[in-house]
Amino acid sequence: MAVFKIEGGVRLKGEITPQGAKNEALQILCAVLLTSEKVTISNIPDIIDVNKLITLLEHLGVKIDRHEKGRITFQADEVDINYLETEAFKAEGGSLRGSIMIIGPLLARFGKGYIPKPGGDKIGRRRLDTHFEGFINLGATFRYNREDHFYGVEAPNGLEGTSMLLDEASVTGTANIVMAAVLAKGTTQIYNAACEPYLQQLCKMLNSMGADIKGIGSNLLIIEGVEKLHSCEHRILPDMIEIGSWIGLAAMTRSEITIKNVSWENLGQIPTVFRKLGITLEKRGDDIFIPTHENYTIQSDIDGSILTVSDSPWPGFTPDLLSIVLVVACQAKGEVLIHQKMFESRLFFTDKLIDMGAKIILCDPHRAVVIGHNFQSELKATVMTSPDIRAGISLLIAALSAKGVSTIQNIDQIDRGYENIDERLRALGAKITRE
């Protein structure tokens, strides 16, 4: 198992371009199953989770034509639907949470879809009810094999448009239901739909293929079913989670970094939250410039109470960046309460930061108070293990700022979401090796 060795305390400098968005890519790649015509996608990130999904599509019979880096043409004109019932698929689909989103397109186009219980980060319970309740509303029958943890939906006579109120604004759930509804008969209304930029991108791509989706960007989507979708070309947005990670890295290592081509209009609350932590962000065209910070001071609320940073559905702050905010606060001046509402296991990596010398009080599985050092005390190098993608990158940022040489194990978790991260960090001057 590979590890990262990091010599911390080195100030970095330079430019970095964010990869394509992981969470958008997983939706967009599943959408290629909706048509027999060619679909070309660019800015695809070269990361484990995305590559696993591409391999799964290939095993389903989708033709893959790779062009220059990050650009691939897909053609799903000879899909082997029987592959879904093989032991190989059970193993392959179960290793990737994003595989759940193949069900909507397969159900819409072929009348059935199966999936083993998906894998992914061990960050707490991640329910699938929204997905399957949506399919049932569209007329599918549902079955679940408890022994094999295998889910199935079938609609041999096709899907029928309907009105539904989602029980939660699930991004993957909304994406799955939208992909099923675009080929359903009649009109589908989805209320309490997720409206993240990556979901908007999916809807825009589907419309370019001939779908009829209205209300994009709102929590009410109205979909008029069509008989067939066609070819298209689509470019994936830059990854907002990676952008937030680079902002946190720059602040913690007191580095001067320019993040290129960030798509400012799709960053939502991210710049605002980091500014509340005292970090200076300059908008230079479509770039973010972060100057060297000798210190940064956390703002209090208007009434003087401690700042609280919490996650919520878009346009609220993304839960994927709370781990970054927590580690950045370790060297801020002041205190902050981190409130992770969505996942009950995502803050458990704080014990490693405490071992490194951070002042963190873990109140319960969802809340932690961070008391910043204001760079008066350095974090200490240590040996640690990456429990999930976002905790992994947070620990990497801590190691890059710490005194001494740190080791991070289980770095496959980081590779699942960050493309060639060690090479890109070395280009900024970081002392990091993969062993």
RAPESUL-V310737 format. One record per run of one state. SS is the DSSP state (~ for helix, > for strand, _ for the rest). FROM is the first residue (numbers start at 1). LEN is the number of residues. If there is no record, write none. Layout:
SS,FROM,LEN ; SS,FROM,LEN
This chain:
_,1,3 ; >,4,4 ; _,8,5 ; >,13,5 ; _,18,2 ; >,20,1 ; _,21,1 ; ~,22,13 ; _,35,3 ; >,38,5 ; _,43,5 ; ~,48,12 ; _,60,3 ; >,63,4 ; _,67,5 ; >,72,4 ; _,76,5 ; ~,81,5 ; _,86,1 ; ~,87,7 ; _,94,3 ; ~,97,14 ; _,111,1 ; >,112,5 ; _,117,12 ; ~,129,9 ; _,138,3 ; >,141,5 ; _,146,4 ; >,150,5 ; _,155,5 ; >,160,1 ; _,161,2 ; >,163,3 ; _,166,5 ; ~,171,11 ; _,182,3 ; >,185,1 ; _,186,1 ; >,187,5 ; _,192,5 ; ~,197,12 ; _,209,3 ; >,212,3 ; _,215,5 ; >,220,5 ; _,225,7 ; >,232,4 ; _,236,2 ; >,238,1 ; _,239,1 ; ~,240,13 ; _,253,3 ; >,256,5 ; _,261,3 ; ~,264,3 ; _,267,3 ; ~,270,7 ; _,277,5 ; >,282,3 ; _,285,2 ; >,287,4 ; _,291,6 ; >,297,1 ; _,298,9 ; >,307,4 ; _,311,8 ; ~,319,11 ; _,330,3 ; >,333,1 ; _,334,1 ; >,335,5 ; _,340,10 ; ~,350,6 ; _,356,3 ; >,359,6 ; _,365,2 ; >,367,5 ; _,372,8 ; >,380,1 ; _,381,2 ; >,383,3 ; _,386,3 ; ~,389,13 ; _,402,1 ; >,403,1 ; _,404,1 ; >,405,5 ; _,410,2 ; ~,412,4 ; _,416,5 ; ~,421,7 ; _,428,3 ; >,431,4 ; _,435,1
